[in-house]
Amino acid sequence: MKNLIAELLLKLAQKEEESKELVAQVEALEIVVTALLRQMAQSEQQALIDSVEGALDEARPDTQVSEQDREMLQQYVKKLLRHPRN
């Protein structure tokens, strides 16, 4: 029983570490996207936003991806593009 608990705790720690790495990657990408958007002229920004939003709207939802997950991704991308980090 102790071995099982120890294994579960080890797996939990590994998952937590993976989660931290993913959060760091997402934050780094947010910073990069924000920096790129700030360097673009307003018309270029709008063209990029329209292109990304159009691609998201046209993407067919995969049967493995829930509608809720797809909607969350779409909202997050729109938030990032229209209201980048300060």
C-alpha positions as CSV (number, residue, x, y, z in Angstrom):
1,M,0.0,0.0,0.0
2,K,2.8,2.4,0.9
3,N,4.5,1.7,-2.5
4,L,1.2,2.5,-4.3
5,I,0.9,5.8,-2.5
6,A,4.5,6.6,-3.2
7,E,4.0,5.8,-6.9
8,L,0.9,8.0,-7.0
9,L,2.7,10.9,-5.3
10,L,5.6,10.6,-7.8
11,K,3.2,10.6,-10.7
12,L,1.4,13.6,-9.3
13,A,4.7,15.5,-8.9
14,Q,5.6,14.7,-12.5
15,K,2.3,15.9,-13.8
16,E,2.6,19.1,-11.7
17,E,6.1,19.7,-13.2
18,E,4.7,19.2,-16.7
19,S,1.9,21.6,-16.0
20,K,4.4,24.2,-14.8
21,E,6.4,23.8,-18.0
22,L,3.2,24.3,-20.1
23,V,2.3,27.4,-18.2
24,A,5.8,28.8,-18.8
25,Q,5.5,28.0,-22.5
26,V,2.1,29.7,-22.8
27,E,3.3,32.8,-20.9
28,A,6.4,33.0,-23.1
29,L,4.3,32.8,-26.3
30,E,2.0,35.5,-24.9
31,I,5.0,37.8,-24.4
32,V,6.2,37.1,-27.9
33,V,2.8,37.7,-29.6
34,T,2.4,40.9,-27.6
35,A,5.8,42.1,-28.6
36,L,5.1,41.3,-32.3
37,L,1.7,43.0,-32.2
38,R,3.2,46.1,-30.8
39,Q,5.7,46.3,-33.6
40,M,3.0,46.1,-36.3
41,A,1.1,49.0,-37.7
42,Q,-2.6,49.0,-36.9
43,S,-3.6,47.8,-40.3
44,E,-1.2,44.9,-40.1
45,Q,-2.5,44.0,-36.7
46,Q,-6.0,44.0,-37.9
47,A,-5.1,41.9,-41.0
48,L,-3.4,39.4,-38.7
49,I,-6.3,39.3,-36.3
50,D,-8.8,38.8,-39.1
51,S,-6.7,36.0,-40.6
52,V,-6.3,34.1,-37.3
53,E,-10.0,34.5,-36.4
54,G,-11.0,33.5,-39.9
55,A,-8.9,30.4,-39.6
56,L,-10.4,29.5,-36.2
57,D,-13.9,30.0,-37.6
58,E,-13.2,27.8,-40.6
59,A,-11.5,25.0,-38.6
60,R,-13.6,21.9,-38.3
61,P,-14.0,20.7,-34.8
62,D,-12.3,17.4,-34.3
63,T,-14.4,14.7,-32.8
64,Q,-11.7,14.3,-30.1
65,V,-12.0,18.0,-29.1
66,S,-15.1,19.0,-27.2
67,E,-17.1,22.0,-28.2
68,Q,-16.3,23.6,-24.8
69,D,-12.6,23.2,-25.4
70,R,-12.8,24.6,-28.9
71,E,-14.8,27.6,-27.6
72,M,-12.3,28.2,-24.8
73,L,-9.4,28.2,-27.3
74,Q,-11.2,30.5,-29.6
75,Q,-12.0,33.0,-26.7
76,Y,-8.4,32.8,-25.5
77,V,-6.9,33.5,-28.9
78,K,-9.3,36.4,-29.5
79,K,-8.5,37.9,-26.0
80,L,-4.7,37.6,-26.8
81,L,-5.0,39.2,-30.1
82,R,-7.4,42.0,-29.2
83,H,-6.2,42.7,-25.7
84,P,-2.5,41.7,-25.5
85,R,-0.7,41.8,-22.2
86,N,0.5,45.1,-20.9
